């Protein structure tokens, strides 16, 4: 469909059914405005080309904080904030992406070399996705796209992973018949982030964004994790999922993030293994005196977090399967305490004065919460009883500002292409 035709369909309710399916009826008007704006931007920049719409959600880590990179277990959920793209296939060897609020990225995909890209840039991600596709035997080629995202950067909702997956999803549909599986899209995103973007993260973020829904993931085989969709609805239990952005400084946290897997790897290596998932916990405990002389106490405590968090994910999975919300929330509290005391990723040591008062405020109101995402910048995840929504919002936003509380829904769809007829 031509971009001008798509614009007419949006304005005259042609896509309403699928927009409601993705976002809910209450958000239809807002989302229509958003799509109309981005299609208009595309026409202004690239002209009236044949176009396709794409969407990839952000994600919220439910449990398994910093375990996936050591082949651990995780609970995660896709959310109803997403990155959307209007894109058109091109015959040349350049990918051009204009993300709203940023300069256009133009990447010549004939020259894919991780040593020559600008680290921590969107152009590096684009190059890395193409390289990953080529290494896996998939096709890739040029396209132009305009994107916009309401997955806030630095909120722990995986804005970068959503961007990686949408780049892969566009290439999947334009050059591979839409046949590339969600887990393969996720693996391409991880490769791009690790090798080209320059951050040593695990596969969790990309897998949750690509798959959608509420999922249990076991990364024992990291290249092919076991993923189980869980039929659980938080709202049916009388709770709301809230992410609180405390406005912490997100600059220069790469070393903080990288230190967590590194210290876990160090413990595993000294015990003759590659990752902590391969280490017997009893042997680890018996060797603490030896380990701490070589890696220090913090590495030991982070490894202790890994073992307890891995077991906790299984307990939470069982609680959700049995609709045991009280048991689930008990383990949420334990997970938060373990992240605070053992993993030590609630705030960065580079700025000890900034420690996210949200945790203490939440507990005073009687709301269960834990650190969210990679940590260090003060973003938290809270499970708010329906009847406390307004009290909680008022209390938190009086400290951290209007809009700092984001109440989210779980989205069943992961990476999709859609039009007037269907969601693919």
C-alpha positions as CSV (number, residue, x, y, z in Angstrom):
1,X,0.0,0.0,0.0
2,X,1.2,3.5,-0.8
3,X,2.0,5.7,2.2
4,X,-0.8,8.1,1.2
5,X,-3.3,5.2,1.1
6,X,-2.2,4.0,4.5
7,X,-2.7,7.6,5.8
8,X,-6.3,7.5,4.5
9,X,-6.9,4.1,6.1
10,X,-5.7,5.4,9.4
11,X,-7.8,8.5,9.3
12,X,-11.0,6.6,8.2
13,X,-10.9,3.8,10.7
14,X,-9.4,1.2,8.3
15,X,-6.8,0.0,10.9
16,X,-8.9,0.6,14.1
17,X,-9.6,-3.1,14.7
18,X,-5.9,-4.0,14.7
19,X,-4.9,-0.9,16.7
20,X,-7.5,-1.9,19.4
21,X,-6.1,-5.5,19.3
22,X,-2.6,-4.2,20.0
23,X,-3.3,-1.3,22.4
24,X,-6.8,-1.6,23.8
25,X,-9.9,0.5,23.0
26,X,-9.1,3.2,25.5
27,X,-5.8,4.0,23.7
28,X,-7.2,4.0,20.2
29,X,-7.3,7.7,19.7
30,X,-3.8,8.3,21.0
31,X,-2.3,5.5,18.9
32,X,-4.1,6.7,15.7
33,X,-2.6,10.2,16.2
34,X,0.8,8.6,16.7
35,X,0.6,6.4,13.6
36,X,-0.8,9.3,11.5
37,X,2.1,11.5,12.6
38,X,4.8,8.9,11.7
39,X,3.3,8.1,8.3
40,X,3.2,11.8,7.6
41,X,6.8,12.1,8.6
42,X,7.7,9.2,6.2
43,X,5.9,10.9,3.3
44,X,7.7,14.2,4.0
45,X,11.1,12.5,4.1
46,X,11.0,9.7,1.6
47,X,7.9,10.3,-0.5
48,X,4.8,8.2,-1.4
49,X,6.4,4.7,-1.5
50,X,4.9,1.3,-0.9
51,X,5.0,0.9,2.9
52,X,4.5,-1.6,5.7
53,X,3.8,-1.1,9.4
54,X,5.8,-2.8,12.1
55,X,5.6,-2.9,15.9
56,X,7.8,-4.3,18.7
57,X,7.0,-4.0,22.4
58,X,9.2,-3.1,25.3
59,X,9.5,-5.5,28.2
60,X,9.4,-5.7,31.9
61,X,11.6,-8.2,33.7
62,X,9.4,-9.9,36.3
63,X,12.0,-12.0,38.1
64,X,15.5,-13.3,37.4
65,X,17.4,-10.1,37.9
66,X,20.9,-10.4,36.2
67,X,20.7,-14.2,35.7
68,X,20.3,-14.7,32.0
69,X,23.9,-13.8,31.1
70,X,25.0,-16.8,33.3
71,X,22.4,-19.1,31.7
72,X,19.8,-18.6,34.4
73,X,16.1,-18.5,34.5
74,X,13.8,-15.5,34.1
75,X,10.2,-14.3,34.1
76,X,9.5,-11.5,31.7
77,X,6.5,-9.8,30.1
78,X,6.0,-7.7,27.0
79,X,4.3,-4.4,27.7
80,X,1.9,-2.1,25.8
81,X,4.6,0.5,25.1
82,X,6.3,-0.1,21.8
83,X,8.5,1.1,18.9
84,X,6.6,1.4,15.6
85,X,8.0,1.8,12.1
86,X,6.7,2.6,8.7
87,X,9.1,1.1,6.2
88,X,9.7,0.6,2.5
89,X,12.0,-1.9,0.8
90,X,14.7,-0.4,-1.4
91,X,16.9,-1.7,-4.2
92,X,20.2,-0.2,-3.0
93,X,22.6,-1.3,-0.3
94,X,21.8,1.4,2.3
95,X,19.5,1.3,5.3
96,X,18.1,4.7,6.3
97,X,16.2,5.0,9.5
98,X,14.8,8.3,10.8
99,X,13.8,7.9,14.4
100,X,11.6,10.7,15.7
101,X,13.7,13.2,17.7
102,X,17.0,12.0,16.2
103,X,19.1,12.5,13.1
104,X,18.7,10.0,10.3
105,X,21.0,7.0,10.3
106,X,22.3,5.9,7.0
107,X,24.2,2.6,7.0
108,X,26.0,1.1,3.9
109,X,25.4,-2.6,4.5
110,X,28.2,-3.6,2.1
111,X,30.7,-2.5,4.8
112,X,30.0,-4.5,8.0
113,X,32.9,-4.2,10.4
114,X,32.4,-4.0,14.2
115,X,35.8,-2.3,14.6
116,X,34.7,0.6,12.3
117,X,31.3,1.5,13.8
118,X,30.6,4.2,16.4
119,X,29.9,2.3,19.6
120,X,26.7,3.0,21.6
121,X,25.0,4.3,18.4
122,X,21.8,3.2,16.5
123,X,23.9,2.9,13.3
124,X,26.1,0.3,15.1
125,X,22.9,-1.7,16.0
126,X,21.7,-1.6,12.3
127,X,25.1,-2.8,11.1
128,X,25.2,-5.5,13.7
129,X,21.8,-6.9,12.9
130,X,22.8,-7.2,9.2
131,X,26.0,-8.9,10.1
132,X,24.1,-11.3,12.4
133,X,21.7,-12.1,9.6
134,X,24.6,-12.8,7.2
135,X,26.3,-15.1,9.7
136,X,23.1,-17.1,10.2
137,X,22.5,-17.5,6.4
138,X,19.6,-15.0,6.2
139,X,19.1,-12.4,3.5
140,X,19.3,-8.7,4.2
141,X,19.1,-5.5,2.1
142,X,18.2,-1.9,1.9
143,X,15.2,-0.1,3.3
144,X,14.0,3.3,4.5
145,X,12.0,3.7,7.6
146,X,10.6,6.2,10.1
147,X,10.2,5.2,13.7
148,X,8.9,6.5,16.9
149,X,9.0,4.9,20.4
150,X,7.3,5.4,23.7
151,X,9.6,2.8,25.3
152,X,11.4,5.4,27.4
153,X,15.2,5.1,27.2
154,X,16.9,4.3,30.5
155,X,13.7,3.1,32.1
156,X,14.7,-0.6,32.1
157,X,12.0,-1.4,29.6
158,X,14.5,-2.3,26.9
159,X,14.2,0.5,24.4
160,X,17.4,-0.6,22.7
161,X,16.3,-4.3,22.4
162,X,13.0,-3.2,20.9
163,X,14.9,-1.2,18.3
164,X,17.2,-4.1,17.5
165,X,14.2,-6.5,17.1
166,X,12.3,-4.1,14.9
167,X,15.3,-3.8,12.6
168,X,15.5,-7.6,12.4
169,X,11.7,-7.9,11.9
170,X,11.8,-5.5,9.0
171,X,14.6,-7.5,7.3
172,X,12.7,-10.7,8.1
173,X,9.6,-9.6,6.2
174,X,11.3,-7.7,3.4
175,X,14.0,-10.3,2.6
176,X,13.1,-13.6,4.3
177,X,9.4,-14.0,3.8
178,X,8.7,-13.2,7.5
179,X,10.0,-16.7,8.4
180,X,12.6,-15.8,10.9
181,X,11.5,-16.9,14.4
182,X,11.3,-14.7,17.4
183,X,14.2,-16.4,19.1
184,X,16.4,-15.9,16.0
185,X,15.4,-12.2,15.9
186,X,16.4,-12.0,19.5
187,X,19.7,-13.7,18.9
188,X,20.5,-11.3,16.1
189,X,19.7,-8.4,18.5
190,X,22.0,-9.8,21.2
191,X,24.8,-10.2,18.7
192,X,24.4,-6.7,17.5
193,X,24.3,-5.3,21.1
194,X,27.3,-7.3,22.3
195,X,29.6,-7.0,19.3
196,X,28.6,-3.8,17.6
197,X,26.9,-1.6,20.1
198,X,29.4,-2.6,22.8
199,X,27.3,-3.8,25.8
200,X,27.8,-7.3,27.2
201,X,24.1,-8.1,28.0
202,X,22.3,-11.4,27.8
203,X,19.4,-12.6,25.6
204,X,16.5,-11.8,28.0
205,X,15.6,-8.3,26.7
206,X,15.4,-9.2,23.0
207,X,13.7,-12.5,23.6
208,X,10.9,-10.9,25.7
209,X,10.4,-8.2,23.1
210,X,10.3,-10.6,20.2
211,X,8.0,-13.2,21.8
212,X,5.4,-11.1,23.6
213,X,3.1,-12.1,26.4
214,X,4.1,-13.3,29.9
215,X,6.9,-15.8,29.6
216,X,9.1,-18.1,31.6
217,X,12.5,-18.5,30.1
218,X,15.3,-20.9,30.9
219,X,18.6,-20.0,29.3
220,X,20.5,-23.2,30.2
221,X,21.1,-23.6,26.5
222,X,21.7,-20.0,25.8
223,X,21.5,-20.3,22.0
224,X,18.1,-22.0,22.2
225,X,16.3,-21.1,25.5
226,X,13.2,-22.9,26.7
227,X,10.4,-20.4,26.5
228,X,6.9,-21.1,28.1
229,X,4.0,-18.7,27.8
230,X,2.1,-18.3,31.0
231,X,-1.6,-17.7,31.0
232,X,-1.7,-15.1,33.8
233,X,-3.5,-11.8,34.0
234,X,-2.3,-9.5,36.8
235,X,-5.5,-7.3,36.6
236,X,-7.7,-10.4,37.4
237,X,-5.9,-10.5,40.7
238,X,-6.6,-6.9,41.6
239,X,-3.2,-5.5,40.9
240,X,-1.6,-3.1,38.5
241,X,2.0,-3.2,37.2
242,X,3.7,0.2,37.7
243,X,7.2,1.2,36.6
244,X,8.5,4.3,38.4
245,X,11.2,6.4,36.8
246,X,13.0,8.2,39.5
247,X,14.9,10.4,37.1
248,X,18.3,9.0,38.0
249,X,21.3,9.9,35.9
250,X,21.8,7.1,33.3
251,X,25.1,8.4,32.0
252,X,28.2,6.3,32.1
253,X,26.6,3.1,33.6
254,X,28.2,0.7,31.2
255,X,30.9,-0.3,33.6
256,X,28.4,-0.9,36.4
257,X,26.3,-3.2,34.1
258,X,29.4,-5.0,32.8
259,X,30.7,-5.7,36.3
260,X,27.8,-7.9,37.2
261,X,28.2,-10.7,34.6
262,X,32.0,-10.3,34.8
263,X,32.2,-11.0,38.5
264,X,29.8,-14.0,38.1
265,X,31.9,-15.3,35.3
266,X,35.0,-14.9,37.4
267,X,33.5,-17.1,40.2
268,X,32.5,-19.7,37.7
269,X,36.0,-19.7,36.0
270,X,37.8,-20.3,39.2
271,X,35.7,-23.3,39.8
272,X,36.5,-24.7,36.4
273,X,33.2,-23.7,34.7
274,X,32.2,-21.1,32.1
275,X,29.0,-19.7,33.8
276,X,27.4,-20.0,37.2
277,X,24.6,-22.2,35.9
278,X,27.2,-25.0,35.5
279,X,28.5,-24.6,39.1
280,X,27.2,-26.8,41.9
281,X,25.9,-24.5,44.6
282,X,27.2,-26.6,47.5
283,X,30.7,-26.7,46.0
284,X,30.5,-22.9,45.6
285,X,29.6,-22.4,49.2
286,X,32.4,-24.7,50.3
287,X,35.0,-22.7,48.3
288,X,34.0,-19.2,49.4
289,X,37.1,-18.8,51.5
290,X,39.3,-19.5,48.5
291,X,37.2,-17.5,46.1
292,X,37.1,-14.3,48.1
293,X,40.8,-14.0,48.2
294,X,40.8,-13.8,44.4
295,X,37.6,-12.0,43.3
296,X,36.6,-10.2,46.5
297,X,33.4,-10.2,48.6
298,X,31.1,-8.4,46.1
299,X,31.6,-11.1,43.4
300,X,30.8,-13.8,46.0
301,X,27.6,-12.0,47.0
302,X,26.6,-11.5,43.4
303,X,27.0,-15.2,42.8
304,X,24.9,-16.0,45.9
305,X,22.2,-13.8,44.4
306,X,22.4,-15.8,41.2
307,X,21.7,-19.1,43.0
308,X,18.9,-17.9,45.1
309,X,17.2,-15.9,42.3
310,X,17.4,-18.9,39.9
311,X,15.4,-21.0,42.4
312,X,13.0,-18.1,43.1
313,X,12.0,-17.9,39.4
314,X,10.8,-21.5,39.6
315,X,8.8,-20.7,42.7
316,X,7.2,-17.7,41.1
317,X,6.4,-19.6,38.0
318,X,4.5,-22.2,40.0
319,X,2.7,-19.4,41.9
320,X,1.5,-17.8,38.7
321,X,0.4,-21.1,37.2
322,X,-1.7,-21.7,40.4
323,X,-2.9,-18.0,40.4
324,X,-1.3,-17.6,43.9
325,X,-0.8,-13.9,43.8
326,X,0.2,-13.7,47.5
327,X,2.9,-16.3,47.0
328,X,4.1,-14.5,43.9
329,X,4.4,-11.2,45.7
330,X,6.2,-12.7,48.6
331,X,8.9,-13.8,46.2
332,X,8.9,-10.4,44.5
333,X,9.9,-8.9,47.8
334,X,12.6,-11.5,48.3
335,X,13.9,-10.8,44.8
336,X,14.1,-7.1,45.5
337,X,15.9,-7.6,48.8
338,X,18.4,-9.9,47.2
339,X,19.1,-7.4,44.4
340,X,19.6,-4.7,47.1
341,X,21.8,-6.7,49.5
342,X,23.6,-9.2,47.3
343,X,23.5,-8.1,43.7
344,X,24.0,-4.5,44.7
345,X,22.5,-2.9,41.6
346,X,20.0,-0.5,43.2
347,X,22.4,2.5,42.8
348,X,25.8,3.3,41.3
349,X,28.8,3.8,43.5
350,X,29.7,6.7,41.2
351,X,26.8,8.7,42.6
352,X,26.1,7.5,46.2
353,X,23.9,10.5,47.0
354,X,21.3,9.4,44.4
355,X,19.6,6.2,45.7
356,X,16.0,6.3,44.5
357,X,13.8,7.1,47.5
358,X,11.0,5.3,45.7
359,X,11.8,2.0,47.3
360,X,11.3,3.3,50.8
361,X,8.2,5.3,49.8
362,X,6.6,2.3,48.2
363,X,7.1,0.2,51.3
364,X,5.6,2.8,53.5
365,X,2.4,2.8,51.4
366,X,2.3,-1.0,51.6
367,X,3.2,-1.7,47.9
368,X,5.4,-4.6,46.9
369,X,8.3,-3.5,44.7
370,X,11.8,-4.4,43.4
371,X,14.6,-2.9,41.3
372,X,13.7,-3.0,37.6
373,X,15.9,-3.8,34.6
374,X,19.6,-3.7,34.8
375,X,19.5,-1.4,37.9
376,X,21.8,1.3,39.1
377,X,19.6,4.2,37.9
378,X,16.7,4.0,40.4
379,X,13.9,2.6,38.2
380,X,11.6,0.3,40.2
381,X,8.8,-2.1,39.4
382,X,5.8,-2.0,41.7
383,X,2.7,-4.2,42.1
384,X,-0.1,-1.7,43.1
385,X,-3.5,-2.9,44.4
386,X,-6.2,-1.3,42.4
387,X,-7.6,0.6,45.4
388,X,-4.2,2.2,46.0
389,X,-3.5,3.4,42.5
390,X,-4.3,7.1,43.1
391,X,-2.6,7.2,46.5
392,X,0.5,5.5,45.1
393,X,0.6,7.8,42.1
394,X,0.2,10.9,44.1
395,X,2.9,9.9,46.7
396,X,5.5,8.9,44.1
397,X,4.9,11.8,41.7
398,X,5.1,14.3,44.5
399,X,8.7,13.3,44.8
400,X,9.8,12.3,41.3
401,X,7.6,14.5,39.2
402,X,4.4,14.2,37.1
403,X,4.5,11.2,34.8
404,X,7.1,9.3,36.7
405,X,4.6,6.5,37.4
406,X,3.8,4.4,34.4
407,X,0.9,1.9,34.8
408,X,1.3,-0.7,32.1
409,X,-0.6,-3.6,30.6
410,X,0.8,-6.9,29.4
411,X,0.8,-7.2,25.6
412,X,0.3,-10.7,24.1
413,X,2.0,-9.8,20.8
414,X,5.7,-9.6,20.3
415,X,7.4,-8.5,17.0
416,X,4.7,-8.0,14.4
417,X,3.9,-6.6,11.0
418,X,0.3,-5.5,10.4
419,X,-2.1,-3.9,8.0
420,X,-5.8,-3.5,7.6
421,X,-6.5,-7.2,7.4
422,X,-4.3,-8.9,9.9
423,X,-1.5,-8.9,12.5
424,X,1.4,-11.1,11.3
